[in-house]
């Protein structure tokens, strides 16, 4: 199915290249004909002058005829080159637009597949829990476990919906974030404490009393998304290192994992909406391709930057820089 789909995507590309080649050959052919005909006209006029011996007339002198021939040749060449360059640039622009459209369609298709799975999974879990509780009288510990699982699925579903709504808000140019003063050191410590209840894989080094301006809830979401991403792609026996330090007029938050890493080619692509490494039918990890896009948009709306650096011997470091509030 995938190979057949790719074949249909390539057919318009083949036609496009064929048409492009035809236009270029046509330009070269007609340019050659114009240059050739202009030269033939010059040779005919020159022969005519020599035949009627009218070289003394300045208006039809051999020199004037040659200058006129040369001027026409230059104009033909300039027009041919200009047309050639415009066609090449235009074709290149159209081809890139077509490739972007195909890539966007593929990413949206992946997104629909992933979002269908991500929505179906927690809903199925909640439905199963409710049916079990309705049909059976379970011991209290077992009942609490089922309810806890249903609550986890509900929180997962809520986060998914919030991500989709937030991604849609970023499309609105009028969207603004709050710029309240708050202590990001305390926010990071609270996040680390929350994750410490679930796992012992988190290590941290956080400078005290770092004050910034921004939307605390959005930055909380961005940091948690990066931590979830690190936990998801790292081996279960490896640690996640979180650090936050002050550098002149900004702070830098680093979240380092020991996962498989990200190729240089995909370090920018992973921040695009719907983009996920690999194909939806073959990849192992869950996700919608919105997490890192949301992170980058949140950082951008706080006038900050986010980069991906390689970590030795393996893994990556997501480095988030934010302006420090200066008293």
C-alpha positions as CSV (number, residue, x, y, z in Angstrom):
1,X,0.0,0.0,0.0
2,X,2.8,2.4,0.9
3,X,4.8,1.7,-2.2
4,X,1.7,2.2,-4.4
5,X,1.0,5.5,-2.7
6,X,4.5,6.7,-3.3
7,X,4.2,5.7,-7.0
8,X,1.1,7.9,-7.4
9,X,3.0,10.8,-5.7
10,X,5.9,10.4,-8.1
11,X,3.8,10.4,-11.3
12,X,3.1,14.2,-11.1
13,X,6.8,14.7,-10.4
14,X,7.8,12.8,-13.5
15,X,5.3,14.9,-15.6
16,X,6.6,18.1,-14.0
17,X,10.2,17.2,-14.8
18,X,9.3,16.3,-18.4
19,X,7.4,19.6,-18.9
20,X,10.3,21.5,-17.3
21,X,12.8,19.8,-19.7
22,X,10.5,20.5,-22.7
23,X,10.3,24.3,-21.8
24,X,14.1,24.5,-21.4
25,X,14.8,22.8,-24.7
26,X,12.2,25.1,-26.4
27,X,13.9,28.2,-25.0
28,X,17.3,27.0,-26.2
29,X,15.9,26.0,-29.7
30,X,14.0,29.2,-30.3
31,X,17.0,31.2,-29.1
32,X,19.2,29.4,-31.5
33,X,16.8,30.0,-34.4
34,X,16.6,33.7,-33.6
35,X,20.4,34.0,-33.4
36,X,20.8,32.0,-36.6
37,X,18.1,34.0,-38.5
38,X,19.6,37.3,-37.4
39,X,23.0,36.2,-38.6
40,X,21.6,35.1,-41.9
41,X,19.9,38.5,-42.3
42,X,23.1,40.2,-41.6
43,X,25.0,38.1,-44.2
44,X,22.3,38.8,-46.8
45,X,22.4,42.5,-46.1
46,X,26.2,42.6,-46.3
47,X,26.1,40.7,-49.6
48,X,23.6,43.1,-50.9
49,X,25.7,46.1,-50.0
50,X,28.7,44.7,-51.7
51,X,26.6,43.8,-54.8
52,X,25.1,47.3,-55.3
53,X,28.3,49.1,-54.2
54,X,26.4,51.5,-51.8
55,X,29.0,51.5,-49.0
56,X,29.3,55.3,-49.3
57,X,25.8,55.8,-47.9
58,X,26.2,56.1,-44.1
59,X,22.7,54.8,-43.6
60,X,23.4,51.5,-45.2
61,X,27.1,51.2,-44.6
62,X,28.6,47.8,-43.7
63,X,29.6,49.1,-40.3
64,X,26.0,50.2,-39.5
65,X,24.6,46.9,-40.6
66,X,27.1,45.1,-38.4
67,X,26.3,47.3,-35.4
68,X,22.6,46.6,-35.9
69,X,23.3,42.9,-36.2
70,X,25.4,42.9,-33.0
71,X,22.8,44.8,-31.1
72,X,20.1,42.4,-32.0
73,X,22.3,39.4,-31.1
74,X,22.9,40.9,-27.7
75,X,19.2,41.6,-27.1
76,X,18.3,38.0,-28.1
77,X,20.9,36.5,-25.8
78,X,19.8,38.8,-22.9
79,X,16.2,37.9,-23.4
80,X,17.0,34.2,-23.7
81,X,19.1,34.1,-20.6
82,X,16.6,36.1,-18.6
83,X,13.7,33.8,-19.7
84,X,15.8,30.8,-18.9
85,X,16.7,32.0,-15.4
86,X,13.1,33.0,-14.6
87,X,11.8,29.6,-15.8
88,X,14.5,27.8,-13.7
89,X,13.7,29.9,-10.6
90,X,10.0,29.5,-11.0
91,X,10.2,25.8,-11.6
92,X,12.4,25.4,-8.5
93,X,9.9,27.4,-6.4
94,X,6.9,25.3,-7.7
95,X,8.8,22.0,-7.1
96,X,9.7,23.0,-3.5
97,X,6.0,24.0,-2.9
98,X,4.9,20.7,-4.2
99,X,7.4,18.8,-2.0
100,X,6.2,20.7,1.0
101,X,2.6,20.0,0.2
102,X,3.4,16.3,-0.2
103,X,5.3,16.3,3.1
104,X,2.5,18.2,4.9
105,X,0.0,15.7,3.6
106,X,2.1,12.8,4.8
107,X,2.5,14.4,8.3
108,X,-1.2,15.1,8.5
109,X,-1.9,11.5,7.6
110,X,0.5,10.4,10.3
111,X,-1.2,12.8,12.7
112,X,-4.7,11.4,12.0
113,X,-3.4,7.8,12.5
114,X,-1.7,8.7,15.7
115,X,-4.5,10.9,17.1
116,X,-7.0,8.1,16.4
117,X,-4.9,5.6,18.4
118,X,-4.2,8.1,21.2
119,X,-7.9,8.9,21.6
120,X,-9.0,5.3,21.2
121,X,-6.6,3.9,23.8
122,X,-7.6,5.9,26.9
123,X,-11.3,5.8,25.9
124,X,-11.2,2.1,25.7
125,X,-9.5,1.9,29.1
126,X,-12.1,4.1,30.7
127,X,-14.9,2.1,29.0
128,X,-13.5,-1.2,30.2
129,X,-13.1,0.1,33.8
130,X,-16.7,1.4,33.9
131,X,-18.1,-1.9,32.4
132,X,-16.1,-3.9,34.9
133,X,-17.2,-1.9,37.9
134,X,-20.8,-2.0,36.7
135,X,-20.9,-5.8,36.2
136,X,-18.7,-7.0,39.1
137,X,-18.5,-6.4,42.8
138,X,-14.7,-6.1,43.3
139,X,-12.7,-6.1,46.5
140,X,-11.9,-2.5,47.6
141,X,-8.2,-2.6,46.7
142,X,-9.0,-3.9,43.3
143,X,-11.7,-1.3,42.8
144,X,-9.3,1.5,43.7
145,X,-6.7,0.2,41.3
146,X,-9.3,0.2,38.4
147,X,-10.4,3.7,39.4
148,X,-6.8,4.9,39.5
149,X,-6.2,3.5,36.0
150,X,-9.3,5.2,34.7
151,X,-8.2,8.5,36.2
152,X,-4.8,8.1,34.5
153,X,-6.5,7.6,31.2
154,X,-8.7,10.6,31.8
155,X,-5.7,12.8,32.5
156,X,-4.0,11.5,29.4
157,X,-7.1,12.2,27.3
158,X,-7.4,15.7,28.8
159,X,-3.7,16.5,28.1
160,X,-4.2,15.3,24.5
161,X,-7.2,17.6,24.0
162,X,-5.3,20.5,25.6
163,X,-2.3,20.0,23.3
164,X,-4.6,20.1,20.2
165,X,-6.4,23.2,21.4
166,X,-3.1,25.0,22.3
167,X,-1.6,24.1,18.9
168,X,-4.6,25.6,17.2
169,X,-4.2,28.8,19.3
170,X,-0.6,29.3,18.1
171,X,-2.0,29.6,14.6
172,X,-3.7,32.8,15.6
173,X,-1.3,35.8,15.2
174,X,-3.3,37.7,17.9
175,X,-2.5,35.0,20.5
176,X,-0.6,36.5,23.5
177,X,0.9,34.9,26.6
178,X,0.8,36.3,30.1
179,X,4.0,38.1,31.3
180,X,3.8,37.7,35.0
181,X,6.9,37.7,37.2
182,X,7.5,34.3,38.9
183,X,10.3,32.2,40.3
184,X,11.2,29.5,37.7
185,X,13.5,27.8,40.2
186,X,10.6,27.0,42.4
187,X,8.6,25.8,39.3
188,X,11.4,23.4,38.3
189,X,11.8,22.0,41.8
190,X,8.0,21.4,41.9
191,X,8.1,19.6,38.6
192,X,11.1,17.5,39.7
193,X,9.3,16.6,42.9
194,X,6.2,15.5,41.0
195,X,8.2,13.2,38.8
196,X,10.2,11.9,41.7
197,X,7.0,10.3,43.0
198,X,6.8,8.3,39.8
199,X,10.5,7.5,39.0
200,X,13.9,7.7,40.6
201,X,15.6,8.5,37.2
202,X,15.5,12.3,37.6
203,X,18.7,14.2,38.6
204,X,18.8,18.0,38.9
205,X,21.0,21.0,39.5
206,X,18.9,24.2,39.8
207,X,20.1,27.6,40.8
208,X,18.0,29.4,43.4
209,X,15.7,32.4,43.0
210,X,15.8,32.8,39.2
211,X,13.0,35.2,38.3
212,X,11.6,35.6,34.8
213,X,8.5,37.1,33.2
214,X,6.0,34.8,31.4
215,X,3.1,32.4,31.5
216,X,3.9,30.0,34.3
217,X,1.3,27.4,33.1
218,X,2.7,27.3,29.6
219,X,6.3,27.0,30.7
220,X,5.2,24.3,33.1
221,X,3.7,22.4,30.1
222,X,6.8,23.0,28.0
223,X,9.2,21.6,30.6
224,X,7.0,18.6,31.4
225,X,6.7,17.8,27.6
226,X,10.5,17.8,27.4
227,X,10.8,15.6,30.5
228,X,8.2,13.2,29.1
229,X,10.0,13.1,25.8
230,X,13.3,12.3,27.5
231,X,11.7,9.5,29.7
232,X,9.9,8.1,26.6
233,X,13.0,7.7,24.4
234,X,15.6,6.8,27.1
235,X,16.4,3.3,28.3
236,X,14.6,2.4,31.5
237,X,17.8,2.1,33.5
238,X,19.2,5.5,32.5
239,X,18.9,8.9,34.2
240,X,17.5,12.2,33.0
241,X,19.6,15.2,34.0
242,X,17.8,18.5,34.5
243,X,19.8,21.7,35.1
244,X,19.0,25.4,35.3
245,X,21.7,28.1,35.6
246,X,22.0,31.8,35.1
247,X,24.1,33.3,32.3
248,X,24.2,37.1,32.2
249,X,20.8,38.3,31.2
250,X,19.2,34.9,30.6
251,X,18.7,31.5,32.1
252,X,19.4,28.2,30.4
253,X,17.4,25.0,31.2
254,X,19.0,21.8,30.0
255,X,17.2,18.4,29.9
256,X,19.5,15.6,28.9
257,X,18.7,12.0,28.1
258,X,20.6,8.9,27.1
259,X,18.3,7.9,24.2
260,X,19.1,7.0,20.6
261,X,19.8,10.6,19.7
262,X,18.6,12.7,16.8
263,X,20.3,13.1,13.5
264,X,21.5,16.6,12.4
265,X,19.0,16.5,9.6
266,X,16.0,16.1,11.9
267,X,17.1,18.4,14.7
268,X,15.1,21.2,13.1
269,X,12.4,19.1,11.7
270,X,11.3,17.6,15.0
271,X,9.9,21.0,16.1
272,X,7.5,21.2,13.1
273,X,3.9,20.5,13.6
274,X,2.8,16.9,13.2
275,X,6.4,15.8,12.4
276,X,7.5,12.5,13.9
277,X,10.6,10.5,13.1
278,X,9.8,7.4,11.1
279,X,6.4,6.2,9.8
280,X,3.2,5.9,11.9
281,X,2.7,2.3,10.8
282,X,6.2,1.2,12.0
283,X,7.3,3.4,14.9
284,X,7.1,2.0,18.4
285,X,6.6,5.1,20.6
286,X,3.2,6.8,21.0
287,X,2.7,10.5,20.2
288,X,1.0,13.0,18.0
289,X,3.8,15.1,16.7
290,X,2.6,18.1,18.6
291,X,4.7,18.0,21.8
292,X,7.9,19.5,20.5
293,X,6.0,21.9,18.2
294,X,4.2,23.2,21.3
295,X,7.4,23.5,23.3
296,X,9.1,25.6,20.5
297,X,6.0,27.9,20.2
298,X,5.9,28.5,24.0
299,X,9.6,29.3,24.1
300,X,9.2,31.6,21.0
301,X,6.3,33.5,22.7
302,X,8.6,34.1,25.7
303,X,11.3,35.6,23.4
304,X,13.5,32.6,24.1
305,X,15.3,29.9,22.1
306,X,15.4,26.1,22.1
307,X,18.2,24.0,20.6
308,X,19.1,20.3,20.5
309,X,22.7,19.3,21.2
310,X,24.4,15.9,21.1
311,X,25.2,14.3,24.4
312,X,28.2,12.0,24.8
313,X,28.4,9.1,24.6
314,X,24.7,9.0,23.5
315,X,21.5,10.9,23.8
316,X,20.6,14.5,23.3
317,X,20.3,17.7,25.4
318,X,17.3,20.0,24.9
319,X,18.6,23.5,25.8
320,X,16.0,26.1,26.5
321,X,17.1,29.8,26.9
322,X,14.8,32.4,28.5
323,X,15.4,36.1,29.3
324,X,16.0,36.7,32.9
325,X,13.9,39.4,34.7
326,X,16.3,42.2,35.6
327,X,15.4,44.3,38.6
